[in-house]
Every structure is written in C-alpha cells, then in structure tokens.
Amino acid sequence: MAFSTSISGIDAAQERMSVISNNIVNAGTVGFKKGSAQFGDLYSSALQDTGSNAGTGVELTRIRSDFTQGEFQFTSSPLDLAIDGSGLFLLSGANGTQEFTRAGSFQSDNQGFIVSESGLRLQGYQSDGNGGLTAALGDLQVDTGLLAQKQTGQISFSGNIDSRTEIPVNAFNIDDPTSFNSTSTTTIYDSAGRAHELALYFAGDPAQANTFNVYVAIDDVIQPGGVTALEFDAAGQLTADSATQLNIAGYAPDNAAVMDMTVDLAGINNFGSDNTTIDFSQDGYAAGELLSFAFDDAGTLISTYTNGQQRAQGQVALATFVNPESLQPIGGNGFAQTDESGVPVIGAPASGARGAIRPSALEMANVDITSELLALIEAQRNFQSNAQSIQALNEASTSILQL
C-alpha cells in the first residue's frame, strides 16, 4: 500500500510538470490560456470500520484552463482581433462542428470567408446587403463584387447667403453673374451611374425684402419648376412660413430613368458674413470596386469602395459560458463545449457580459514564465520527495527480509 501511495505521488508530480511545461512552450502562442493541474486525495476504508480511513495517495482530477486576460500586441493586419474582456470567438468547420477560441489571428480565404489559422470560418451576424445587420448567424464573408450605383433622390444644402450684398437688378440669367448673389454645385448620379452637375443659384428678390429665389440647373440647364423662395427674418433666420424644400420632378437624363429629387434647404442662413457652403450632400453614387475591408471597434466588418462608400458586411459574434474553465482544449488554440462548461450564450461584442473588440490587435498567452519556472521547481521537488519515500520503503522492506 505504501509503495502505491508514493507511486501515485510520482505520477501526480509528472502530470503537473507536463502541464507546466506545456504552459512554458506556449508562452508565445496567440490566445493560449494556461492550464493548471487539479488533484484530489485518495482514501480507502474497511466496510466494517468506516472511521478508520487511510490515505492511499493522490489522483489528477482535471486540468483547468485559466481564462484571465492576456496582454495585447498590436499588429498591421486589419483582420487581427482581440477580445478585451469575456467571451470567445465562434468558429465553424466544414462538417458543421463548432469550436471556440481566443486566438484572433484571422485571414481571408480565396472565397472571401474570414477564417482562422486552421481554416475554420469565423461566425457572425449577417448583413442584409444594404449595410444593415440582421440577427442571422453565419459565416462572415467579404463580398468582393462591385457595389451597384444608386440614383440620387435626396439632396441637402446648408450654408450662408451674405446679407450685405446688393440685390441684383437684372433678371436671373445663368450666364450673367450679376443676376444672382451666390451659387454652389455638387455631383448627382442617374440610374446608370453617370455623374451630372447640379447647381443652386441664389438671387435676391428686388420686389420683396429679405427674400431669395433659388434656381436649380443640371448640366447648365435650368430645370422647369426648380425654383422656390427663401424668406428670412431680421436676424437672418428662415421664417416659419418660408419654404425649406425644393422639388425637382421629371428630369430625364439620356439612357437612364427619370429622376425626381428633393433638395432640403432648411440649413441656410442670411447673416452678414461671406457666402459660404457648409454642406452640399446627396445620397447617390456611382458603382464602386472593393478597395479595402477591416473590422471596427464594434467588431463590424466594414468594406470601403472606390466610390467612397462603406458597407457593413457582418459583425463578429462572441460566445460566453457559465463555466469557461471547464471547456475542453482540443488543440490549435481551440476549445470544445462540455457538460460542465454549459451551453454557449452568443451575442454581439460589448453586450451583456461580453468583452469589446480591439481591431488590429492580438491577445497573447497569459503565461508568466517566472511563475511557471518556480512551479516547475516545486513539482520537481515533489517528484524527488516521492522517489525518496520509495527508496526508504525499499530499505525498510529489505531490513525486514533479512531478519
């Protein structure tokens, strides 16, 4: 009995040294979570005498993963991700298997899927195709196709018309700069993605004080009906009765759909300051090619196109567990769900108990080499002590046999 007790101690010391050695060799592994060996003592007792339990050694009960936060290392890759807080990335294999990991060194494969170093696909919330996110979970994939053009429908202008300028005497004429007070231009797009120049002309009304007529020209052609009047009060603000919207209906560009547009003019002032355009924006754009893609701080995969547009193509999903320390390490920085860990609770980053995403960063192993080396020395001494016990028992046995 005494021999088996000491042998169990040697086995336990070997198990602990194996776990510590594994921690040390993975000190540079991205997302690695150090393990610690957990032991339980063994007892035996006679059926008739339950009060005389005798210790018979020690056994390994489990190897627990330590999910404390590792340090961050920032990188130049836009697909590297680190979790600042609780949670694990959700990965899916070709056969439908699920894995969980803290290692965020991702890349794009030849089909545009975001994959781990082992080729498993990163899971996240899908895009609706228009830049909105849905509640559907699936493989995160970058759509490398062209972004289709969009016809202009809404236009917004804000700025200032200098109240100090003289009211034009001549009737408005696009070719006569003295017939208007100021002008501003922007680019609009038709249904075929072709660009057109839209210009607004502001001309003071000689028949009505503090009033400016607004004219619209597209490609230097004044649009019929594209005119409205802006009325200002003595402080240079639009009056409550003033028009703030200009409607352009029935513009028909060549080889494109008829365009109906609305111009929002509510952001115009009539202060004693220089003519200024603060904003002149519109919601149309030409077709664009994919220029780049990267994750933002919310874990959203953002694609940028050559036409200046950006689209959300999905958002990373994170999984949390009631007992993450009981997840089963399966190699390749991955973990598998167990009965003891509980089922994954999946959600968006920075929601609930889930951590936030740090893009272009990696979480390094949470291994302290100094602590591990000290623990290795302790485990080695435990091994030597148990070996010394076996030697002492052997000498005692030999002495008895020589009696």
Secondary structure, DSSP 8 states (H G I E B T S, - for coil): -HHHHHHHHHHHHHHHHHHHHHHHHTTTSTT---EEEEEEEEEEEETTEEEEEEEEEEEEEEEEE------EEE-S-TTBEEEESS-EEEEE-TTS-EEEES--B-EE-TTSBEE-TTS-EEEEEEE-SSS-EEEEEEE-B---S-B--B---EEEEEEE--TTS----S---TT-GGG-SEEEEEEEE-TT--EEEEEEEEEE-TTSTTEEEEEEEETTEEEEEEEEEEEB-TTS-B-TTS--EEEEEEE--TTS--EEEEEEEEEEE--SS--EEEEEEES-B--B-EEEEEE-TTSEEEEEETTS-EEEEEEE-EEE-S-GGG-EEEETTEEE--TTT---EEE-TTSTT--EEEETEEE-----HHHHHHHHHHHHHHHHHHHHHHHHHHHHHHHHHT-
